[in-house]
Amino acid sequence: MTQNLHQMTNTELKQYISKHRNDEEEFRAALEVLMSRRDPSTQQPYPFDLADPDSEVKALLIEKLKKAE
């Protein structure tokens, strides 16, 4: 039975995921809650979700390289 995952801290969720790594349903539910807590400003688009992955990924890389200089 799934515990109330939304009330767990991130550390507790990670421990729960580790403990239930062989139970796909429990693992997936806990991972989904953990991933929903990510900061959206640090997320990068997945290339397959882009309209033109080649040029858009190149543009993202060029932008990151310019910031690093």
C-alpha positions, 0 to 999 in steps of 0.5 A: 500500500502506498503511503502518503508520498506527498507528505514525505520529505525529499530524503524520505522519498529517496529512501522509499524509492530505494526500499521499493526499487523492485516494486514498479508501482510503488517506485513509479509513484514515489519517483513521480512525486519526487520529480514533480518537486523539481525547480522548473527553471533548471529543467531542460527540454527533452530533445524529442519534444522539440519541433526541430531537435537538431537546430534547437539543441545546437542553439541551446548548447551555443547559448550555454557555451557563451554563458560559460565564457 
